[in-house]
Amino acid sequence: RMGIGSSIMRFLEKKAKSLNFESIQLETDSDAKWAINFYRKHGYSIFQKDKNPWGYHVWLEKSLR
C-alpha cells in the first residue's frame, strides 16, 4: 500500500476544516468492509444504516472540531 487514499483523506479533511465545516459525513455500501475499515481507521464512526433497493448503505461521520 502506498498511502494515497490516506493522503487524499487528510487533504480533504484539512480543506473542509479551513472552510469551517464542523464535520464530514460520507456513505458507503455495507458490503464494502474494506471501505468501512479505512474510514474507521481515519476516525469516522457509523451513525446510520439505510436500506435501499440494492441493499444497505452505511453512513459515517467525523467531527472536525
Distance bins in CASP14 RR format, pairs under 12 A and 6 or more apart:
PFRMAT RR
TARGET T0000
AUTHOR 0000-0000-0000
RMODE 2
METHOD distances of the structure
MODEL  1
1 7 0 0 0 0 0 1 0 0 0 0 0
1 34 0 0 0 0 0 1 0 0 0 0 0
1 38 0 0 0 0 0 1 0 0 0 0 0
1 41 0 0 0 0 0 1 0 0 0 0 0
2 8 0 0 0 0 0 1 0 0 0 0 0
3 9 0 0 0 0 1 0 0 0 0 0 0
3 10 0 0 0 0 1 0 0 0 0 0 0
3 11 0 0 0 0 0 1 0 0 0 0 0
3 38 0 0 0 0 0 1 0 0 0 0 0
3 41 0 0 0 0 0 1 0 0 0 0 0
3 42 0 0 0 0 0 1 0 0 0 0 0
4 10 0 0 0 0 0 1 0 0 0 0 0
4 11 0 0 0 0 0 1 0 0 0 0 0
4 38 0 0 0 0 0 1 0 0 0 0 0
5 11 0 0 0 0 1 0 0 0 0 0 0
5 12 0 0 0 0 1 0 0 0 0 0 0
5 13 0 0 0 0 0 1 0 0 0 0 0
5 34 0 0 0 0 0 1 0 0 0 0 0
5 35 0 0 0 0 0 1 0 0 0 0 0
5 38 1 0 0 1 0 0 0 0 0 0 0
5 39 0 0 0 0 0 1 0 0 0 0 0
5 41 0 0 0 0 0 1 0 0 0 0 0
5 42 0 0 0 0 1 0 0 0 0 0 0
6 12 0 0 0 0 0 1 0 0 0 0 0
6 13 0 0 0 0 0 1 0 0 0 0 0
6 38 0 0 0 0 1 0 0 0 0 0 0
6 39 0 0 0 0 0 1 0 0 0 0 0
6 41 0 0 0 0 1 0 0 0 0 0 0
6 42 1 0 0 1 0 0 0 0 0 0 0
6 43 0 0 0 0 0 1 0 0 0 0 0
7 13 0 0 0 0 0 1 0 0 0 0 0
7 14 0 0 0 0 0 1 0 0 0 0 0
7 42 0 0 0 0 0 1 0 0 0 0 0
8 14 0 0 0 0 0 1 0 0 0 0 0
8 15 0 0 0 0 0 1 0 0 0 0 0
8 38 0 0 0 0 0 1 0 0 0 0 0
8 42 0 0 0 0 0 1 0 0 0 0 0
9 15 0 0 0 0 0 1 0 0 0 0 0
9 16 0 0 0 0 0 1 0 0 0 0 0
9 24 0 0 0 0 1 0 0 0 0 0 0
9 26 0 0 0 0 1 0 0 0 0 0 0
9 35 0 0 0 0 0 1 0 0 0 0 0
9 38 0 0 0 0 1 0 0 0 0 0 0
9 39 0 0 0 0 1 0 0 0 0 0 0
9 40 0 0 0 0 0 1 0 0 0 0 0
9 41 0 0 0 0 1 0 0 0 0 0 0
9 42 1 0 1 0 0 0 0 0 0 0 0
9 43 0 0 0 0 1 0 0 0 0 0 0
9 44 0 0 0 0 1 0 0 0 0 0 0
9 60 0 0 0 0 0 1 0 0 0 0 0
9 62 0 0 0 0 1 0 0 0 0 0 0
10 16 0 0 0 0 0 1 0 0 0 0 0
10 17 0 0 0 0 0 1 0 0 0 0 0
10 24 0 0 0 0 0 1 0 0 0 0 0
10 41 0 0 0 0 0 1 0 0 0 0 0
10 42 0 0 0 0 1 0 0 0 0 0 0
10 43 0 0 0 0 0 1 0 0 0 0 0
10 62 0 0 0 0 0 1 0 0 0 0 0
11 17 0 0 0 0 0 1 0 0 0 0 0
11 18 0 0 0 0 0 1 0 0 0 0 0
11 42 0 0 0 0 0 1 0 0 0 0 0
12 18 0 0 0 0 0 1 0 0 0 0 0
12 19 0 0 0 0 0 1 0 0 0 0 0
12 21 0 0 0 0 0 1 0 0 0 0 0
12 24 1 0 0 1 0 0 0 0 0 0 0
12 26 0 0 0 0 1 0 0 0 0 0 0
12 39 0 0 0 0 0 1 0 0 0 0 0
12 42 0 0 0 0 0 1 0 0 0 0 0
12 62 0 0 0 0 0 1 0 0 0 0 0
12 64 0 0 0 0 0 1 0 0 0 0 0
13 19 0 0 0 0 0 1 0 0 0 0 0
13 21 0 0 0 0 1 0 0 0 0 0 0
13 23 0 0 0 0 0 1 0 0 0 0 0
13 24 1 0 0 1 0 0 0 0 0 0 0
13 26 0 0 0 0 0 1 0 0 0 0 0
13 39 0 0 0 0 0 1 0 0 0 0 0
13 42 1 0 0 1 0 0 0 0 0 0 0
13 43 0 0 0 0 1 0 0 0 0 0 0
13 44 0 0 0 0 0 1 0 0 0 0 0
13 62 1 0 0 1 0 0 0 0 0 0 0
13 63 0 0 0 0 0 1 0 0 0 0 0
13 64 1 0 0 1 0 0 0 0 0 0 0
13 65 0 0 0 0 0 1 0 0 0 0 0
14 21 0 0 0 0 0 1 0 0 0 0 0
14 24 0 0 0 0 0 1 0 0 0 0 0
14 64 0 0 0 0 1 0 0 0 0 0 0
15 21 0 0 0 0 1 0 0 0 0 0 0
15 24 0 0 0 0 0 1 0 0 0 0 0
15 64 0 0 0 0 0 1 0 0 0 0 0
16 22 0 0 0 0 1 0 0 0 0 0 0
16 23 0 0 0 0 1 0 0 0 0 0 0
16 24 1 0 1 0 0 0 0 0 0 0 0
16 25 0 0 0 0 0 1 0 0 0 0 0
16 26 0 0 0 0 0 1 0 0 0 0 0
16 62 0 0 0 0 1 0 0 0 0 0 0
16 63 0 0 0 0 0 1 0 0 0 0 0
16 64 1 0 0 1 0 0 0 0 0 0 0
16 65 0 0 0 0 0 1 0 0 0 0 0
17 23 0 0 0 0 0 1 0 0 0 0 0
17 24 0 0 0 0 1 0 0 0 0 0 0
17 62 0 0 0 0 0 1 0 0 0 0 0
17 63 0 0 0 0 0 1 0 0 0 0 0
17 64 1 0 1 0 0 0 0 0 0 0 0
17 65 0 0 0 0 1 0 0 0 0 0 0
18 64 0 0 0 0 1 0 0 0 0 0 0
19 64 0 0 0 0 1 0 0 0 0 0 0
20 64 0 0 0 0 1 0 0 0 0 0 0
20 65 0 0 0 0 0 1 0 0 0 0 0
21 61 0 0 0 0 0 1 0 0 0 0 0
21 62 0 0 0 0 0 1 0 0 0 0 0
21 63 0 0 0 0 1 0 0 0 0 0 0
21 64 1 0 1 0 0 0 0 0 0 0 0
21 65 0 0 0 0 1 0 0 0 0 0 0
22 61 0 0 0 0 0 1 0 0 0 0 0
22 62 0 0 0 0 0 1 0 0 0 0 0
22 63 1 0 0 1 0 0 0 0 0 0 0
22 64 1 0 0 1 0 0 0 0 0 0 0
22 65 1 0 0 1 0 0 0 0 0 0 0
23 43 0 0 0 0 0 1 0 0 0 0 0
23 44 0 0 0 0 1 0 0 0 0 0 0
23 45 0 0 0 0 0 1 0 0 0 0 0
23 47 0 0 0 0 1 0 0 0 0 0 0
23 59 0 0 0 0 0 1 0 0 0 0 0
23 60 0 0 0 0 0 1 0 0 0 0 0
23 61 1 0 1 0 0 0 0 0 0 0 0
23 62 1 0 0 1 0 0 0 0 0 0 0
23 63 1 0 1 0 0 0 0 0 0 0 0
23 64 1 0 1 0 0 0 0 0 0 0 0
23 65 1 0 0 1 0 0 0 0 0 0 0
24 39 0 0 0 0 1 0 0 0 0 0 0
24 42 0 0 0 0 1 0 0 0 0 0 0
24 43 0 0 0 0 0 1 0 0 0 0 0
24 44 1 0 0 1 0 0 0 0 0 0 0
24 45 0 0 0 0 0 1 0 0 0 0 0
24 47 0 0 0 0 0 1 0 0 0 0 0
24 59 0 0 0 0 0 1 0 0 0 0 0
24 60 0 0 0 0 1 0 0 0 0 0 0
24 61 1 0 0 1 0 0 0 0 0 0 0
24 62 1 0 1 0 0 0 0 0 0 0 0
24 63 0 0 0 0 1 0 0 0 0 0 0
24 64 1 0 0 1 0 0 0 0 0 0 0
24 65 0 0 0 0 0 1 0 0 0 0 0
25 39 0 0 0 0 0 1 0 0 0 0 0
25 44 0 0 0 0 1 0 0 0 0 0 0
25 45 0 0 0 0 0 1 0 0 0 0 0
25 46 0 0 0 0 0 1 0 0 0 0 0
25 47 1 0 0 1 0 0 0 0 0 0 0
25 48 0 0 0 0 1 0 0 0 0 0 0
25 57 0 0 0 0 0 1 0 0 0 0 0
25 58 0 0 0 0 0 1 0 0 0 0 0
25 59 1 0 0 1 0 0 0 0 0 0 0
25 60 1 0 0 1 0 0 0 0 0 0 0
25 61 1 0 1 0 0 0 0 0 0 0 0
25 62 0 0 0 0 1 0 0 0 0 0 0
25 63 0 0 0 0 0 1 0 0 0 0 0
25 64 0 0 0 0 0 1 0 0 0 0 0
26 32 0 0 0 0 0 1 0 0 0 0 0
26 35 0 0 0 0 1 0 0 0 0 0 0
26 36 0 0 0 0 0 1 0 0 0 0 0
26 38 0 0 0 0 0 1 0 0 0 0 0
26 39 1 0 0 1 0 0 0 0 0 0 0
26 40 0 0 0 0 0 1 0 0 0 0 0
26 42 0 0 0 0 0 1 0 0 0 0 0
26 43 0 0 0 0 0 1 0 0 0 0 0
26 44 1 0 0 1 0 0 0 0 0 0 0
26 45 0 0 0 0 0 1 0 0 0 0 0
26 46 0 0 0 0 0 1 0 0 0 0 0
26 47 0 0 0 0 0 1 0 0 0 0 0
26 48 0 0 0 0 0 1 0 0 0 0 0
26 57 0 0 0 0 0 1 0 0 0 0 0
26 58 0 0 0 0 1 0 0 0 0 0 0
26 59 1 0 0 1 0 0 0 0 0 0 0
26 60 1 0 1 0 0 0 0 0 0 0 0
26 61 1 0 0 1 0 0 0 0 0 0 0
26 62 0 0 0 0 1 0 0 0 0 0 0
27 35 0 0 0 0 1 0 0 0 0 0 0
27 36 0 0 0 0 0 1 0 0 0 0 0
27 39 0 0 0 0 0 1 0 0 0 0 0
27 44 0 0 0 0 0 1 0 0 0 0 0
27 46 0 0 0 0 0 1 0 0 0 0 0
27 47 0 0 0 0 0 1 0 0 0 0 0
27 48 0 0 0 0 1 0 0 0 0 0 0
27 49 0 0 0 0 0 1 0 0 0 0 0
27 50 0 0 0 0 1 0 0 0 0 0 0
27 52 0 0 0 0 0 1 0 0 0 0 0
27 56 0 0 0 0 0 1 0 0 0 0 0
27 57 1 0 1 0 0 0 0 0 0 0 0
27 58 1 0 0 1 0 0 0 0 0 0 0
27 59 1 0 1 0 0 0 0 0 0 0 0
27 60 1 0 0 1 0 0 0 0 0 0 0
27 61 0 0 0 0 0 1 0 0 0 0 0
28 34 0 0 0 0 1 0 0 0 0 0 0
28 35 1 0 1 0 0 0 0 0 0 0 0
28 36 1 0 0 1 0 0 0 0 0 0 0
28 37 0 0 0 0 0 1 0 0 0 0 0
28 38 0 0 0 0 1 0 0 0 0 0 0
28 39 1 0 0 1 0 0 0 0 0 0 0
28 40 0 0 0 0 0 1 0 0 0 0 0
28 44 0 0 0 0 1 0 0 0 0 0 0
28 46 0 0 0 0 1 0 0 0 0 0 0
28 48 0 0 0 0 0 1 0 0 0 0 0
28 49 0 0 0 0 0 1 0 0 0 0 0
28 50 0 0 0 0 0 1 0 0 0 0 0
28 56 0 0 0 0 0 1 0 0 0 0 0
28 57 1 0 0 1 0 0 0 0 0 0 0
28 58 1 0 1 0 0 0 0 0 0 0 0
28 59 0 0 0 0 1 0 0 0 0 0 0
28 60 1 0 0 1 0 0 0 0 0 0 0
29 35 1 0 0 1 0 0 0 0 0 0 0
29 36 0 0 0 0 1 0 0 0 0 0 0
29 49 0 0 0 0 0 1 0 0 0 0 0
29 50 0 0 0 0 0 1 0 0 0 0 0
29 51 0 0 0 0 0 1 0 0 0 0 0
29 52 0 0 0 0 1 0 0 0 0 0 0
29 54 1 0 0 1 0 0 0 0 0 0 0
29 55 1 0 0 1 0 0 0 0 0 0 0
29 56 1 0 0 1 0 0 0 0 0 0 0
29 57 1 0 0 1 0 0 0 0 0 0 0
29 58 1 0 0 1 0 0 0 0 0 0 0
29 59 0 0 0 0 0 1 0 0 0 0 0
30 36 1 0 0 1 0 0 0 0 0 0 0
30 46 0 0 0 0 1 0 0 0 0 0 0
30 48 0 0 0 0 0 1 0 0 0 0 0
30 49 1 0 0 1 0 0 0 0 0 0 0
30 50 0 0 0 0 1 0 0 0 0 0 0
30 51 0 0 0 0 1 0 0 0 0 0 0
30 52 0 0 0 0 0 1 0 0 0 0 0
30 54 0 0 0 0 0 1 0 0 0 0 0
30 55 1 0 0 1 0 0 0 0 0 0 0
30 56 1 1 0 0 0 0 0 0 0 0 0
30 57 1 0 0 1 0 0 0 0 0 0 0
30 58 1 0 1 0 0 0 0 0 0 0 0
30 59 0 0 0 0 0 1 0 0 0 0 0
30 60 0 0 0 0 0 1 0 0 0 0 0
31 54 0 0 0 0 1 0 0 0 0 0 0
31 55 0 0 0 0 1 0 0 0 0 0 0
31 56 1 0 0 1 0 0 0 0 0 0 0
31 57 0 0 0 0 1 0 0 0 0 0 0
31 58 0 0 0 0 1 0 0 0 0 0 0
32 38 0 0 0 0 1 0 0 0 0 0 0
32 39 0 0 0 0 1 0 0 0 0 0 0
32 55 0 0 0 0 0 1 0 0 0 0 0
32 56 0 0 0 0 0 1 0 0 0 0 0
32 57 0 0 0 0 1 0 0 0 0 0 0
32 58 0 0 0 0 1 0 0 0 0 0 0
32 60 0 0 0 0 0 1 0 0 0 0 0
33 39 0 0 0 0 0 1 0 0 0 0 0
33 40 0 0 0 0 0 1 0 0 0 0 0
33 58 0 0 0 0 1 0 0 0 0 0 0
34 40 0 0 0 0 0 1 0 0 0 0 0
34 41 0 0 0 0 0 1 0 0 0 0 0
35 41 0 0 0 0 0 1 0 0 0 0 0
35 42 0 0 0 0 0 1 0 0 0 0 0
35 44 0 0 0 0 0 1 0 0 0 0 0
35 46 0 0 0 0 0 1 0 0 0 0 0
35 57 0 0 0 0 0 1 0 0 0 0 0
35 58 0 0 0 0 1 0 0 0 0 0 0
35 60 0 0 0 0 1 0 0 0 0 0 0
36 42 0 0 0 0 0 1 0 0 0 0 0
36 43 0 0 0 0 0 1 0 0 0 0 0
36 44 0 0 0 0 1 0 0 0 0 0 0
36 45 0 0 0 0 0 1 0 0 0 0 0
36 46 1 0 0 1 0 0 0 0 0 0 0
36 49 0 0 0 0 0 1 0 0 0 0 0
36 56 0 0 0 0 0 1 0 0 0 0 0
36 57 0 0 0 0 0 1 0 0 0 0 0
36 58 1 0 0 1 0 0 0 0 0 0 0
36 59 0 0 0 0 0 1 0 0 0 0 0
36 60 1 0 0 1 0 0 0 0 0 0 0
37 43 0 0 0 0 0 1 0 0 0 0 0
37 44 0 0 0 0 0 1 0 0 0 0 0
37 46 0 0 0 0 0 1 0 0 0 0 0
37 58 0 0 0 0 0 1 0 0 0 0 0
37 60 0 0 0 0 0 1 0 0 0 0 0
38 44 0 0 0 0 1 0 0 0 0 0 0
38 60 0 0 0 0 0 1 0 0 0 0 0
39 45 0 0 0 0 1 0 0 0 0 0 0
39 46 0 0 0 0 1 0 0 0 0 0 0
39 47 0 0 0 0 0 1 0 0 0 0 0
39 58 0 0 0 0 1 0 0 0 0 0 0
39 59 0 0 0 0 0 1 0 0 0 0 0
39 60 1 0 1 0 0 0 0 0 0 0 0
39 61 0 0 0 0 1 0 0 0 0 0 0
39 62 1 0 0 1 0 0 0 0 0 0 0
40 46 0 0 0 0 1 0 0 0 0 0 0
40 58 0 0 0 0 0 1 0 0 0 0 0
40 60 1 0 0 1 0 0 0 0 0 0 0
40 61 0 0 0 0 0 1 0 0 0 0 0
40 62 0 0 0 0 1 0 0 0 0 0 0
41 60 0 0 0 0 0 1 0 0 0 0 0
41 62 0 0 0 0 0 1 0 0 0 0 0
42 60 0 0 0 0 1 0 0 0 0 0 0
42 61 0 0 0 0 0 1 0 0 0 0 0
42 62 1 0 0 1 0 0 0 0 0 0 0
42 64 0 0 0 0 0 1 0 0 0 0 0
43 60 0 0 0 0 1 0 0 0 0 0 0
43 61 0 0 0 0 1 0 0 0 0 0 0
43 62 1 0 1 0 0 0 0 0 0 0 0
43 63 0 0 0 0 1 0 0 0 0 0 0
43 64 0 0 0 0 0 1 0 0 0 0 0
44 58 0 0 0 0 0 1 0 0 0 0 0
44 59 0 0 0 0 1 0 0 0 0 0 0
44 60 1 1 0 0 0 0 0 0 0 0 0
44 61 1 0 0 1 0 0 0 0 0 0 0
44 62 1 0 1 0 0 0 0 0 0 0 0
44 63 0 0 0 0 1 0 0 0 0 0 0
44 64 0 0 0 0 0 1 0 0 0 0 0
45 58 0 0 0 0 0 1 0 0 0 0 0
45 59 0 0 0 0 1 0 0 0 0 0 0
45 60 1 0 0 1 0 0 0 0 0 0 0
45 61 1 0 0 1 0 0 0 0 0 0 0
45 62 1 0 0 1 0 0 0 0 0 0 0
45 63 0 0 0 0 1 0 0 0 0 0 0
46 56 0 0 0 0 0 1 0 0 0 0 0
46 57 0 0 0 0 0 1 0 0 0 0 0
46 58 1 0 1 0 0 0 0 0 0 0 0
46 59 1 0 0 1 0 0 0 0 0 0 0
46 60 1 0 1 0 0 0 0 0 0 0 0
46 61 0 0 0 0 1 0 0 0 0 0 0
46 62 0 0 0 0 0 1 0 0 0 0 0
47 58 0 0 0 0 1 0 0 0 0 0 0
47 59 1 0 1 0 0 0 0 0 0 0 0
47 60 1 0 0 1 0 0 0 0 0 0 0
47 61 1 0 1 0 0 0 0 0 0 0 0
47 62 0 0 0 0 0 1 0 0 0 0 0
47 63 0 0 0 0 0 1 0 0 0 0 0
48 56 0 0 0 0 0 1 0 0 0 0 0
48 57 0 0 0 0 1 0 0 0 0 0 0
48 58 1 0 0 1 0 0 0 0 0 0 0
48 59 1 0 1 0 0 0 0 0 0 0 0
48 60 0 0 0 0 1 0 0 0 0 0 0
48 61 0 0 0 0 1 0 0 0 0 0 0
49 55 0 0 0 0 0 1 0 0 0 0 0
49 56 1 0 1 0 0 0 0 0 0 0 0
49 57 1 0 0 1 0 0 0 0 0 0 0
49 58 1 0 1 0 0 0 0 0 0 0 0
49 59 1 0 0 1 0 0 0 0 0 0 0
49 60 0 0 0 0 0 1 0 0 0 0 0
50 56 1 0 0 1 0 0 0 0 0 0 0
50 57 1 0 1 0 0 0 0 0 0 0 0
50 58 0 0 0 0 1 0 0 0 0 0 0
50 59 1 0 0 1 0 0 0 0 0 0 0
51 57 0 0 0 0 1 0 0 0 0 0 0
51 58 0 0 0 0 0 1 0 0 0 0 0
52 58 0 0 0 0 0 1 0 0 0 0 0
52 59 0 0 0 0 0 1 0 0 0 0 0
END
